[in-house]
Amino acid sequence: MTKQVLMIITLLFPVFAGHGEPVEKKKPLIVITDLYHPYQDPGDNLDLLNGFSLPGVDLKAVILDITDSFRKDTADHPTLWKDPRGPREAGIIPVMQLNYIFNRQVKFAVGPVKWMRSETDKMSDTPDFFQGVELLMDILKQENEPIEILSFGSARIIAVAYNRDPELLKRKIKRVHLSAGTAAPNYDMGADQGANMIPGGEWNVALDVFAFTRLLRSSLPIALYPCAGRDGGFVKDKNNTYWKLKDMSFLREMHPQLQCYLDFAFGKKLNCDFLKAMEQGSPYKEGAKIQFAEFHVWESAVWIEATNRILIKDKAGNYKLIRKNERSRDDVVLPAGLRACKFTEIRDDGRFLFKYVDSPTSKSIFYRPDPEENEAALNAVIPELLKSFSPDRK
């Protein structure tokens, strides 16, 4: 058989693994996260497990979105909390630990640590060590098809890349899943006075306001997942993604190495042998104290949508997280996901107004008509999902 014939067969028919089953084509994703070590938000450590563990995900890179103010003993950001729990550094150690556990070589880099000086800032004077923007652009150039980006933190890395080469980003980004912002009708400010005092009313926007407004005003396809609603980032609303994980005891049933990873992060450990520490048994199962009784979460909706999954209630009334193509006739889909929208006003301080639209558009926003049921479902399915994660699964 000639090479030409073999090539035609390969193109026309799927590749099959053992036992005649088709090999799944994984979805390429880039994660941008404001992950630190020791942590600032421990949810970033838990969240990153999705990129390394979810079936069907091809994690191309983890780009660390760090702000210099929070690397200091006491943060000196001009508008955000003067966090006294420092110093901390970019989360290089957690990324290396996950590469070690999963026997991977996922690329990583640190983005610019200063905030943008204008919406069009290319940050050309960024020191050479901070190569996060370059890594993003290199991967986009290498990919044959448009790729999706998940952004948890400021939008700085994407905005700067857009300023440097807008045509590349418009051509090679399928969608930016942006976890940030406040969805409040008519700029209605609620009970959270702390949120009301910062730009955009929300942490990720305030990290770099120019970056956030640059993306919302751009022609890039943006899926916005507001972290905050009318009453701030710690109150559930129809357009924000916040929910509370109410029982952390499931950590005792996670894979031993993932227990080590989370115990290292949650315990703010500073061992020099941070890789060897991933081989120290099952700390939570063996009696280590779980550092958190409950957990604040904002990221789940992003991962569910970006990996083509849905929340359903089955015939027996059980909540499940499944892929869209796995839905059966008796499953009831919980209506939570993206709705096409138009941003009718974007203020310079990062606040915005929007309206839903029926026609196709490059912008969309998260919506859940019943935040209480959404939280109940996530409390049922997310612990089970995390318990299923294993570096032993090929």
C-alpha positions as CSV (number, residue, x, y, z in Angstrom):
1,M,0.0,0.0,0.0
2,T,1.4,3.4,-1.0
3,K,2.0,6.3,1.5
4,Q,-0.6,8.3,-0.5
5,V,-3.3,5.7,0.1
6,L,-2.5,5.4,3.8
7,M,-2.8,9.2,4.1
8,I,-6.2,9.2,2.5
9,I,-7.4,6.4,4.8
10,T,-6.2,8.3,7.8
11,L,-8.0,11.5,6.8
12,L,-11.3,9.8,6.0
13,F,-11.6,7.4,8.9
14,P,-11.1,8.1,12.7
15,V,-8.1,6.6,14.5
16,F,-9.1,3.6,16.7
17,A,-7.6,2.5,20.0
18,G,-7.7,-1.0,21.3
19,H,-11.0,-2.9,21.2
20,G,-12.2,-0.9,18.2
21,E,-13.1,2.3,20.1
22,P,-12.4,5.7,18.4
23,V,-9.7,7.9,20.0
24,E,-11.2,11.1,21.4
25,K,-10.0,14.3,19.8
26,K,-9.1,16.5,22.7
27,K,-10.0,20.2,22.8
28,P,-7.0,22.5,23.0
29,L,-7.3,25.2,25.7
30,I,-5.0,27.9,27.2
31,V,-5.5,28.8,30.9
32,I,-4.6,32.2,32.2
33,T,-4.8,32.3,36.0
34,D,-3.8,34.6,38.9
35,L,-2.4,31.6,40.8
36,Y,0.2,32.4,43.5
37,H,2.2,30.4,46.0
38,P,1.6,30.8,48.8
39,Y,-2.0,31.2,47.6
40,Q,-4.0,34.4,47.6
41,D,-7.2,32.6,46.5
42,P,-6.9,28.8,47.2
43,G,-9.6,28.3,44.6
44,D,-7.1,28.9,41.9
45,N,-5.2,25.7,43.0
46,L,-8.3,23.6,43.0
47,D,-9.5,25.0,39.7
48,L,-6.3,24.2,37.9
49,L,-6.9,20.5,38.4
50,N,-9.6,20.8,35.7
51,G,-7.1,21.6,33.0
52,F,-4.9,18.6,33.8
53,S,-7.6,16.1,34.6
54,L,-10.8,16.7,32.6
55,P,-11.2,14.1,29.9
56,G,-11.2,15.7,26.5
57,V,-9.0,18.6,27.4
58,D,-5.6,19.3,25.7
59,L,-4.1,21.9,28.0
60,K,-1.6,23.9,25.9
61,A,-0.3,26.3,28.5
62,V,-0.8,27.8,31.9
63,I,0.1,31.5,31.9
64,L,0.4,33.1,35.3
65,D,-1.2,36.5,35.6
66,I,0.5,38.1,38.6
67,T,0.3,41.7,39.9
68,D,3.4,43.0,41.6
69,S,1.5,44.7,44.4
70,F,0.6,41.3,45.8
71,R,4.1,39.9,45.8
72,K,5.0,42.1,48.8
73,D,4.7,41.5,52.5
74,T,1.7,43.9,52.6
75,A,0.0,44.6,49.2
76,D,0.1,48.2,48.1
77,H,-2.4,48.1,45.2
78,P,-3.9,51.6,44.8
79,T,-7.6,50.4,44.9
80,L,-7.6,46.8,46.2
81,W,-7.2,45.3,49.7
82,K,-3.9,45.9,51.3
83,D,-3.4,42.2,51.8
84,P,-1.0,41.6,54.8
85,R,-0.5,37.9,54.1
86,G,2.5,38.2,51.8
87,P,5.0,37.8,50.5
88,R,3.9,35.4,47.7
89,E,5.2,34.7,44.2
90,A,3.8,33.5,40.9
91,G,2.4,30.0,41.2
92,I,5.3,28.3,39.3
93,I,5.5,25.6,42.0
94,P,1.9,24.4,41.8
95,V,2.2,24.2,38.0
96,M,5.4,22.2,38.2
97,Q,3.8,19.9,40.8
98,L,0.9,19.1,38.5
99,N,3.3,18.5,35.6
100,Y,5.1,16.1,37.8
101,I,2.0,14.3,39.1
102,F,0.5,13.9,35.6
103,N,3.8,13.3,33.8
104,R,3.2,16.2,31.5
105,Q,5.2,19.1,30.1
106,V,2.5,21.7,29.9
107,K,4.2,25.0,29.1
108,F,4.0,27.9,31.5
109,A,5.2,31.5,31.8
110,V,4.6,34.6,33.9
111,G,2.9,37.6,32.3
112,P,3.6,41.3,32.9
113,V,3.3,42.1,36.6
114,K,2.6,45.9,36.2
115,W,-0.9,47.1,35.1
116,M,-1.5,48.6,31.6
117,R,-0.9,52.4,31.3
118,S,-3.6,52.8,28.6
119,E,-6.1,50.6,26.7
120,T,-3.6,50.4,23.8
121,D,-0.5,49.7,25.8
122,K,1.7,47.1,24.2
123,M,3.9,46.9,27.3
124,S,7.0,46.6,25.1
125,D,9.3,47.5,28.0
126,T,8.3,44.4,30.0
127,P,11.4,42.6,31.3
128,D,12.4,39.5,29.3
129,F,11.6,37.1,32.2
130,F,7.9,37.8,32.0
131,Q,7.2,36.0,28.8
132,G,3.5,35.3,29.2
133,V,2.3,37.4,26.3
134,E,4.9,35.9,24.0
135,L,3.9,32.4,25.0
136,L,0.3,33.1,24.3
137,M,1.1,34.5,20.9
138,D,3.5,31.7,20.0
139,I,0.9,29.0,20.7
140,L,-1.7,30.9,18.7
141,K,0.7,31.0,15.7
142,Q,1.4,27.2,16.1
143,E,-2.2,26.1,16.3
144,N,-3.8,25.2,13.0
145,E,-7.3,25.9,14.2
146,P,-8.7,28.7,16.4
147,I,-8.3,28.0,20.1
148,E,-10.2,28.9,23.3
149,I,-8.7,30.8,26.2
150,L,-9.9,30.6,29.8
151,S,-9.0,33.7,31.8
152,F,-9.2,33.8,35.6
153,G,-7.7,37.0,36.9
154,S,-7.0,40.3,35.1
155,A,-7.3,40.4,31.3
156,R,-3.9,41.9,30.9
157,I,-2.1,39.2,29.0
158,I,-4.8,38.9,26.4
159,A,-5.3,42.6,26.0
160,V,-1.5,43.3,25.5
161,A,-1.3,40.5,23.0
162,Y,-4.3,42.0,21.2
163,N,-2.5,45.4,21.1
164,R,0.6,43.8,19.7
165,D,-1.1,41.8,16.9
166,P,-4.9,42.2,16.7
167,E,-5.1,40.2,13.4
168,L,-3.4,37.2,14.9
169,L,-5.8,37.1,17.9
170,K,-8.9,37.7,15.7
171,R,-7.8,34.9,13.4
172,K,-6.7,32.3,16.0
173,I,-8.9,32.8,19.1
174,K,-12.2,31.0,18.9
175,R,-13.5,32.5,22.1
176,V,-12.2,34.1,25.3
177,H,-13.9,32.8,28.4
178,L,-13.5,35.8,30.7
179,S,-14.2,35.4,34.4
180,A,-14.5,39.0,35.6
181,G,-16.9,41.9,36.1
182,T,-20.1,42.9,37.8
183,A,-23.5,42.3,36.2
184,A,-25.8,44.8,37.8
185,P,-28.8,46.4,36.0
186,N,-28.5,50.2,35.6
187,Y,-25.2,50.1,37.6
188,D,-27.3,49.3,40.7
189,M,-25.0,49.2,43.6
190,G,-26.1,46.8,46.4
191,A,-25.0,46.0,49.9
192,D,-21.3,45.2,49.4
193,Q,-19.7,48.6,50.1
194,G,-16.2,47.2,49.6
195,A,-17.1,46.1,46.1
196,N,-18.8,49.5,45.4
197,M,-15.5,51.3,46.2
198,I,-13.3,49.5,43.6
199,P,-13.1,49.9,39.8
200,G,-15.7,47.7,38.1
201,G,-17.1,46.6,41.5
202,E,-15.1,43.4,41.2
203,W,-11.5,42.2,41.9
204,N,-10.5,40.9,38.5
205,V,-11.5,44.1,36.8
206,A,-9.8,46.3,39.4
207,L,-6.5,44.3,38.9
208,D,-6.3,46.0,35.5
209,V,-9.2,48.2,34.3
210,F,-7.6,49.1,31.0
211,A,-7.2,45.4,30.2
212,F,-10.9,44.6,30.9
213,T,-12.4,47.5,29.0
214,R,-10.0,46.8,26.1
215,L,-11.4,43.3,25.7
216,L,-15.0,44.2,26.1
217,R,-14.6,47.0,23.4
218,S,-12.6,44.8,21.1
219,S,-13.9,42.7,18.2
220,L,-12.8,39.4,19.8
221,P,-15.4,36.8,20.7
222,I,-15.9,37.2,24.4
223,A,-17.9,35.0,26.7
224,L,-18.2,37.0,30.0
225,Y,-18.8,35.2,33.3
226,P,-19.3,38.0,35.9
227,C,-17.9,37.1,39.3
228,A,-20.1,39.7,41.0
229,G,-23.7,40.7,40.9
230,R,-25.7,43.6,42.4
231,D,-24.6,42.7,45.9
232,G,-21.0,41.8,45.2
233,G,-18.9,38.8,44.5
234,F,-20.1,36.6,47.5
235,V,-23.8,36.7,46.8
236,K,-25.4,34.5,44.1
237,D,-27.1,36.3,41.2
238,K,-28.6,35.3,37.9
239,N,-25.6,36.6,35.9
240,N,-22.8,35.9,38.2
241,T,-21.0,32.6,38.7
242,Y,-20.4,32.5,42.5
243,W,-21.4,29.5,44.6
244,K,-20.4,28.0,47.9
245,L,-19.0,24.5,48.2
246,K,-20.4,23.6,51.6
247,D,-18.5,20.4,52.5
248,M,-14.8,19.8,51.8
249,S,-14.6,16.3,53.4
250,F,-14.5,14.8,49.9
251,L,-10.8,15.7,49.8
252,R,-10.2,12.5,51.8
253,E,-11.4,10.4,48.9
254,M,-9.3,12.1,46.2
255,H,-6.3,10.5,44.5
256,P,-3.3,10.4,47.0
257,Q,-1.1,12.7,44.9
258,L,-3.8,15.2,44.4
259,Q,-4.3,15.2,48.2
260,C,-0.6,16.0,48.5
261,Y,-0.9,18.8,46.0
262,L,-3.9,20.4,47.7
263,D,-2.5,19.9,51.2
264,F,0.8,21.6,50.1
265,A,-1.1,24.5,48.6
266,F,-3.8,24.9,51.3
267,G,-1.2,24.5,54.1
268,K,1.0,27.3,52.4
269,K,4.0,24.9,52.6
270,L,7.4,26.1,51.6
271,N,9.3,22.8,51.3
272,C,12.4,22.8,49.1
273,D,11.5,19.3,48.0
274,F,8.1,20.4,46.6
275,L,8.1,17.6,44.0
276,K,9.0,14.8,46.4
277,A,6.3,16.2,48.6
278,M,3.8,14.9,46.0
279,E,4.7,11.3,47.0
280,Q,3.8,11.5,50.7
281,G,0.8,9.2,51.0
282,S,-2.8,10.4,51.4
283,P,-2.5,13.2,53.9
284,Y,-6.2,14.0,54.3
285,K,-7.2,10.3,54.5
286,E,-4.5,9.7,57.0
287,G,-5.8,12.3,59.4
288,A,-4.5,15.7,58.2
289,K,-6.8,18.5,59.0
290,I,-8.7,19.9,56.1
291,Q,-7.8,23.5,56.0
292,F,-11.3,24.7,54.9
293,A,-14.7,23.8,56.1
294,E,-16.3,25.4,52.9
295,F,-15.0,27.0,49.8
296,H,-15.9,30.0,47.6
297,V,-16.0,29.2,43.9
298,W,-16.4,31.2,40.8
299,E,-14.8,29.1,38.1
300,S,-17.1,26.1,37.6
301,A,-19.4,27.6,35.0
302,V,-16.4,28.5,32.8
303,W,-15.1,25.0,32.7
304,I,-18.5,23.5,32.2
305,E,-19.2,25.7,29.2
306,A,-15.7,25.6,27.7
307,T,-15.6,21.8,27.7
308,N,-19.2,21.3,26.3
309,R,-20.7,19.9,29.5
310,I,-24.1,20.5,31.1
311,L,-25.8,20.0,34.4
312,I,-28.8,17.7,34.3
313,K,-31.2,16.0,36.7
314,D,-31.8,12.4,35.7
315,K,-35.0,10.3,35.9
316,A,-34.2,9.4,39.5
317,G,-33.8,13.1,40.5
318,N,-30.0,13.0,40.8
319,Y,-27.9,15.9,39.6
320,K,-25.1,15.0,37.2
321,L,-22.5,16.7,35.1
322,I,-22.3,15.2,31.7
323,R,-21.1,16.0,28.2
324,K,-23.8,17.5,26.0
325,N,-23.7,14.5,23.6
326,E,-24.3,12.1,26.5
327,R,-27.8,13.4,27.4
328,S,-30.6,10.9,27.4
329,R,-34.3,11.5,26.7
330,D,-35.2,11.5,30.4
331,D,-32.6,14.0,31.5
332,V,-33.8,17.4,32.5
333,V,-31.2,20.1,31.6
334,L,-30.6,22.8,34.2
335,P,-30.8,26.1,32.2
336,A,-27.4,27.6,33.0
337,G,-25.0,28.8,30.3
338,L,-24.2,31.6,27.9
339,R,-26.7,33.9,26.3
340,A,-25.9,36.2,23.3
341,C,-25.7,39.8,24.3
342,K,-24.7,43.3,23.4
343,F,-22.8,45.6,25.7
344,T,-24.8,48.8,25.4
345,E,-22.4,50.8,27.6
346,I,-18.9,50.2,28.8
347,R,-17.6,52.7,31.3
348,D,-14.0,53.6,31.7
349,D,-14.1,52.3,35.3
350,G,-15.0,48.8,34.1
351,R,-18.7,48.9,34.9
352,F,-21.0,47.9,32.0
353,L,-24.6,47.5,30.8
354,F,-25.8,44.8,28.5
355,K,-28.9,43.4,26.8
356,Y,-29.7,40.0,25.5
357,V,-30.1,39.6,21.8
358,D,-31.5,36.9,19.5
359,S,-29.2,37.3,16.6
360,P,-25.7,35.9,16.4
361,T,-23.1,38.0,18.1
362,S,-19.5,37.8,19.2
363,K,-20.4,38.6,22.8
364,S,-22.2,36.5,25.3
365,I,-22.8,36.5,29.1
366,F,-23.4,33.8,31.7
367,Y,-27.0,33.3,32.9
368,R,-28.7,31.0,35.3
369,P,-32.4,31.6,36.1
370,D,-32.3,29.7,39.4
371,P,-29.0,30.4,41.3
372,E,-30.1,28.3,44.3
373,E,-30.7,25.1,42.2
374,N,-27.5,25.8,40.3
375,E,-25.6,25.9,43.6
376,A,-27.3,22.7,44.9
377,A,-26.4,20.9,41.7
378,L,-22.8,22.0,41.8
379,N,-22.5,20.9,45.4
380,A,-23.6,17.4,44.2
381,V,-21.5,17.1,41.1
382,I,-18.2,18.9,41.7
383,P,-17.0,16.8,44.6
384,E,-17.7,13.7,42.6
385,L,-15.9,15.1,39.6
386,L,-12.8,16.0,41.7
387,K,-12.8,12.5,43.3
388,S,-12.7,11.0,39.8
389,F,-9.6,12.9,38.8
390,S,-6.5,10.6,38.6
391,P,-3.1,10.9,37.0
392,D,-3.3,7.1,36.4
393,R,-6.0,7.6,33.8
394,K,-4.5,7.7,30.3
